[in-house]
Amino acid sequence: MDPLSESAYESVTSALQVPERHAESLRLVHAGAPSAPELSRAVDEVLPRIQAAADAYVQRQAATDRTGTDAPGDAARLWASVGDQVGGKLLRPRLAATAYLGLGGRDTSAIVPVAAAHELLHTAMLIHDDLIDHDSVRRGRPNVAGTYRAGEVEGAPAVAADAAALLGGDLAMWGAVDLVLDANLAPAVQAFVLRLLVRSVHTTIRGELLDVLGQYRAPGEVDARTVALLKTAVYSSVLPLVTGAQLAGADATTCEQLERYGRAAGVAFQLVDDMLGTFGDPAVTGKSALSDLREGKRTELVAVAWRRADAEQSAVLRRHLGDPDLEESGAAAVRAVLHATGAVDAVAGDVRALSAEAAASLTDDLPQGLRVQLGAMLDKLVERAE
């Protein structure tokens, strides 16, 4: 598999105005950085505080809006529905905290609100993505739109569900900005984090648009890996790693290394997520194993199968992909084609190659504890693909 293309991607670290490393500063970073076990414990200890900060922010907004006079209770209910979606694996806060602590950062009061902002931004992306995909369930329970569609919010008509999801996603996205503004950061660092967040949102929207418009093109005409890079990898991996590094005082070279890692690991993560979206157990993944097929989502799995399929297999794909009424029997037929064409094995191979590409960025000039921790995340990713 070829390395990730640069053609559709603008480096998020290209605007950094920070000095290059010198031997003495590099030695000091290594001396102050924790070992891998120490880093693992430190990250595990700070994650509950990050979750609590995100929850507390949502609760404060709901309490504030409950006292309003324009639509008493409505905004508070929407915030509560958004709050139900906050939290999960906390991958993005984990990456931010790992980069910050792994590079010797010690003031956890700085990383906690910024990492919580990453989780709120992720919540916004999920809410909007579910709205676009017409999904009503996330992590095994009703999402914002699903909550309103089910009438679980008193007095909300069914037609308000999509509007509520759109507005709820907007609340979470601006909430991420608000958390960064409230963080105790040096003005220059705060400005950089906000600029990086905005650029990441712009990149994600480009990827989402490619994904949406791709449903009207043949699978072979859609570059699913570019979609994964723009739509997911930048905000999910690159953004938290680089912001964590910046808060720790890292220079441009370190940020560029972590950006390369985040790009490759983020695309690999999305490829695995797409595999689980087709073959995963909904009780484990929290998401339907039919929705991507019903949508006709142009994943790398589908693109590879489309290119390799014979006439009979192509007929199966054309018949069932994008069928909004697809039943399990039709989905099983599509899954059989994905296996028979070798698409599943090919994408699993892509995940291994991308993981190796990410690992190659973890050179010896990064602290050992950080290298070990990020390498362990790649191992888990490959295990999920297998």
C-alpha positions in Angstrom: 0.0 0.0 0.0 1.3 3.5 -0.9 1.9 6.0 1.9 -0.9 8.5 2.5 -1.1 11.1 -0.2 -0.3 14.8 0.6 -2.4 16.1 -2.3 -5.7 16.7 -0.5 -4.2 17.5 2.9 -2.8 20.7 4.4 -0.5 20.1 7.4 -2.1 21.5 10.6 1.4 22.2 12.0 2.6 24.3 9.0 1.8 27.6 10.8 3.8 26.8 13.9 6.1 29.6 15.0 8.3 27.7 17.4 12.0 27.1 17.6 13.8 24.0 16.5 15.2 21.7 19.1 18.7 21.9 20.4 20.6 19.1 21.9 20.3 20.5 25.5 16.6 21.1 25.3 16.1 17.6 23.9 18.1 16.1 26.8 15.9 18.0 29.3 12.7 16.8 27.7 13.9 13.2 28.0 15.0 13.7 31.5 11.7 15.1 32.7 9.5 12.7 30.8 7.9 9.7 32.6 8.6 6.1 31.9 6.0 4.0 30.0 4.4 2.6 33.2 4.4 6.0 34.8 2.8 7.6 31.8 0.1 4.9 31.6 -0.8 5.5 35.2 -0.8 9.2 34.9 -3.1 9.1 31.8 -5.5 6.7 33.5 -5.6 9.0 36.6 -6.4 12.2 34.6 -9.0 10.7 32.3 -11.8 10.7 34.9 -11.1 14.4 35.5 -11.4 15.1 31.8 -14.7 13.3 31.7 -15.9 15.2 34.8 -14.8 18.5 33.2 -16.8 17.8 30.0 -19.9 16.7 32.1 -19.6 19.7 34.4 -19.5 22.1 31.4 -22.7 20.6 29.9 -24.4 20.7 33.2 -23.5 24.3 33.8 -24.9 25.3 30.4 -28.1 23.3 31.0 -28.5 25.1 34.4 -27.9 28.5 32.9 -30.4 28.0 30.0 -33.0 26.6 32.4 -33.3 30.2 33.8 -33.9 31.8 30.4 -37.1 33.4 29.4 -37.3 32.8 25.6 -38.0 29.1 25.7 -37.9 27.9 29.3 -36.5 24.4 29.6 -36.1 23.7 25.9 -32.5 24.6 25.7 -31.7 22.9 29.0 -33.3 19.7 27.6 -31.2 19.9 24.5 -28.1 20.3 26.5 -29.1 17.3 28.6 -29.6 15.3 25.4 -26.1 16.4 24.2 -24.7 15.5 27.6 -26.0 11.9 27.2 -23.7 11.6 24.1 -20.5 12.9 25.8 -18.0 10.2 26.8 -17.2 6.8 25.6 -13.7 5.4 25.0 -12.2 8.9 25.4 -9.7 8.2 22.7 -9.1 11.8 21.8 -8.6 13.0 25.4 -6.3 10.0 25.9 -4.2 11.0 23.0 -4.0 14.6 24.2 -3.1 13.6 27.7 -0.6 11.0 26.5 1.2 13.6 24.3 1.2 16.3 27.1 2.3 14.1 29.9 4.6 12.0 27.8 6.5 15.1 26.8 7.0 16.2 30.4 3.9 18.3 30.9 3.0 18.5 34.6 0.2 21.0 35.1 -2.8 18.8 34.6 -5.1 21.8 35.1 -3.9 22.9 31.6 -4.6 19.7 29.8 -7.9 18.8 31.5 -10.1 21.5 29.9 -8.4 21.2 26.5 -8.8 17.4 26.4 -12.4 17.9 27.5 -12.8 20.3 24.5 -11.6 17.5 22.2 -14.4 15.2 23.6 -17.0 17.9 23.1 -15.8 18.5 19.6 -16.0 14.7 18.9 -19.6 14.7 20.3 -20.5 17.5 17.9 -19.1 15.5 15.0 -21.0 12.4 16.0 -24.3 14.2 16.4 -23.9 15.8 13.0 -22.7 12.6 11.3 -25.7 10.7 12.7 -28.0 13.4 11.4 -26.5 13.1 7.9 -26.6 9.3 8.1 -30.2 9.3 9.4 -29.1 7.2 12.4 -31.1 7.3 15.6 -28.8 5.2 17.8 -25.3 5.8 19.1 -23.4 3.6 21.6 -26.5 1.4 22.0 -28.8 4.2 23.1 -30.8 6.9 21.3 -28.7 9.8 20.0 -30.0 13.4 20.1 -32.2 13.0 17.0 -33.3 9.6 18.2 -34.3 11.0 21.6 -36.5 13.6 20.0 -37.9 11.2 17.4 -38.9 8.8 20.1 -40.8 11.6 21.9 -38.6 11.2 24.9 -38.4 15.0 25.2 -41.8 16.2 26.3 -43.6 18.4 23.9 -41.1 18.0 21.0 -42.8 17.1 17.7 -41.2 14.5 15.6 -40.3 17.0 12.9 -38.1 18.9 15.4 -35.7 15.9 15.7 -33.4 16.8 12.9 -33.3 20.5 13.9 -32.6 19.5 17.5 -29.7 17.3 16.3 -28.3 20.1 14.1 -28.5 22.6 17.0 -27.2 20.2 19.6 -24.1 19.5 17.5 -23.6 23.2 17.1 -23.8 23.6 20.9 -21.2 20.9 21.5 -18.8 22.4 18.8 -19.0 25.9 20.3 -18.7 24.4 23.7 -15.3 23.0 22.7 -14.2 26.5 21.8 -15.6 27.8 25.1 -13.6 25.3 27.1 -10.4 26.3 25.5 -11.2 30.0 26.1 -11.7 29.2 29.8 -8.5 27.2 30.1 -5.6 28.7 32.0 -3.2 28.9 29.0 -0.6 31.4 27.9 -2.3 33.7 25.3 -0.1 32.5 22.4 -0.7 28.9 23.2 -4.4 29.5 23.6 -4.6 31.2 20.2 -2.7 28.4 18.6 -5.0 25.7 20.0 -8.0 27.6 18.9 -6.6 28.1 15.4 -5.7 24.4 15.2 -9.2 23.5 16.3 -10.8 25.7 13.7 -8.5 24.4 10.9 -9.3 20.8 12.0 -13.1 21.5 11.8 -12.6 23.0 8.3 -10.7 19.8 7.2 -13.3 17.5 8.7 -16.1 19.3 6.9 -14.2 18.8 3.6 -14.0 15.1 4.4 -17.7 14.9 5.3 -18.6 16.6 2.1 -16.5 14.1 0.1 -18.2 11.3 2.0 -21.7 12.6 1.3 -21.2 13.3 -2.3 -19.4 10.0 -2.8 -22.7 8.2 -2.2 -23.7 9.5 -5.7 -20.6 8.1 -7.4 -19.5 4.6 -8.1 -17.5 3.1 -5.2 -14.4 2.8 -7.5 -14.4 6.6 -8.1 -14.2 7.5 -4.4 -10.9 7.7 -2.5 -12.1 6.3 0.8 -8.7 6.7 2.4 -8.7 10.4 1.7 -12.1 10.7 3.1 -10.9 8.9 6.3 -7.9 11.2 6.5 -9.9 14.4 6.2 -13.1 13.4 8.0 -11.7 11.5 10.9 -7.9 11.3 11.3 -7.2 15.1 11.6 -9.7 15.9 14.4 -9.5 12.5 16.1 -5.7 11.9 16.1 -3.7 14.8 14.8 -5.5 17.6 16.7 -5.3 16.0 20.2 -1.7 14.9 19.8 -0.5 18.3 18.5 -2.4 20.3 21.1 -1.1 18.1 23.9 2.4 18.5 22.6 2.0 22.3 22.3 0.7 22.6 25.9 3.9 20.7 27.0 6.1 23.2 25.1 7.1 21.0 22.2 8.7 22.4 19.1 7.7 22.2 15.5 9.8 19.0 14.8 8.1 17.1 17.6 4.7 18.3 16.5 5.4 17.2 13.0 6.4 13.7 14.2 3.2 13.4 16.1 1.2 14.7 13.2 2.6 12.0 10.9 1.8 9.4 13.5 -1.7 10.8 13.9 -2.4 10.9 10.2 -1.5 7.2 9.6 -3.0 5.9 12.9 -6.2 7.9 12.4 -6.8 6.5 8.9 -6.1 3.0 10.2 -8.6 3.6 13.0 -11.3 4.7 10.5 -10.6 1.6 8.3 -11.1 -0.6 11.4 -14.2 1.3 12.4 -15.7 0.8 8.9 -15.0 -2.9 9.1 -16.7 -3.1 12.5 -19.6 -1.0 11.0 -20.2 -3.9 8.6 -19.1 -7.0 10.5 -19.3 -5.9 14.1 -21.7 -7.0 16.8 -24.1 -4.1 17.5 -24.2 -5.1 21.1 -20.5 -4.5 21.3 -20.0 -1.6 18.9 -23.2 0.3 19.9 -24.0 0.9 16.2 -26.1 -1.0 13.7 -24.3 -3.3 11.3 -26.8 -2.4 8.6 -26.7 1.4 8.5 -23.5 1.8 6.5 -24.7 -0.8 3.9 -28.2 0.8 3.7 -26.5 4.2 3.2 -24.2 2.7 0.5 -21.3 4.2 2.3 -18.2 4.2 0.1 -15.7 2.6 2.5 -12.4 1.1 1.5 -13.9 -2.3 2.0 -16.6 -1.5 -0.6 -14.1 0.1 -3.0 -11.8 -2.9 -3.0 -14.6 -5.3 -3.5 -16.1 -3.2 -6.3 -12.8 -3.2 -8.2 -12.3 -7.0 -7.7 -15.8 -8.3 -8.1 -16.8 -10.5 -11.0 -20.2 -10.1 -12.8 -22.2 -12.1 -10.3 -20.6 -10.4 -7.3 -21.1 -6.9 -8.9 -24.7 -7.7 -9.3 -25.0 -8.4 -5.5 -23.3 -5.2 -4.7 -25.4 -3.1 -7.1 -28.6 -4.8 -5.8 -28.0 -4.3 -2.1 -25.7 -1.4 -1.5 -27.6 1.8 -0.8 -30.9 0.0 -0.3 -32.6 1.9 2.6 -34.8 -1.2 3.3 -31.9 -3.7 3.3 -32.6 -6.7 5.5 -30.1 -9.0 7.2 -30.3 -11.6 4.4 -29.1 -8.9 1.8 -26.5 -7.7 4.2 -25.2 -11.2 4.6 -24.9 -11.5 0.8 -22.8 -8.3 0.6 -20.6 -9.5 3.5 -20.0 -12.7 1.6 -18.8 -10.7 -1.4 -16.5 -8.6 0.7 -14.9 -11.8 1.9 -14.9 -13.6 -1.4 -13.2 -10.7 -3.2 -10.5 -10.6 -0.6 -11.5 -7.0 0.4 -11.6 -7.9 4.1 -8.0 -9.3 4.0 -6.8 -6.4 1.9 -8.1 -3.7 4.3 -6.7 -5.6 7.3 -3.4 -5.5 5.4 -3.8 -1.7 4.9 -4.3 -1.3 8.6 -1.1 -3.2 9.3 0.8 -1.0 6.8 -0.6 2.2 8.1 0.3 1.1 11.7 3.8 0.5 10.5 3.9 3.9 8.9 2.7 5.5 12.1 5.3 3.5 14.1 8.1 4.7 11.8 7.4 8.3 13.0 8.2 7.3 16.7 11.9 7.9 16.4 14.4 7.8 19.3 14.3 11.6 19.7 10.9 11.2 21.3 10.8 10.2 25.0 10.8 6.4 25.4 7.6 6.4 27.5 5.7 8.3 24.9 7.0 6.0 22.1 6.0 2.9 24.0 2.5 4.2 24.8 1.8 5.3 21.3 3.2 2.0 19.9 0.9 0.0 22.2 -2.1 1.9 20.8 -1.1 0.8 17.3 -0.8 -2.9 18.5 -4.4 -2.7 19.8 -5.5 -1.2 16.5 -4.1 -4.1 14.6 -5.7 -6.6 17.0 -9.1 -5.0 16.3 -8.5 -5.3 12.6 -7.7 -9.0 12.9 
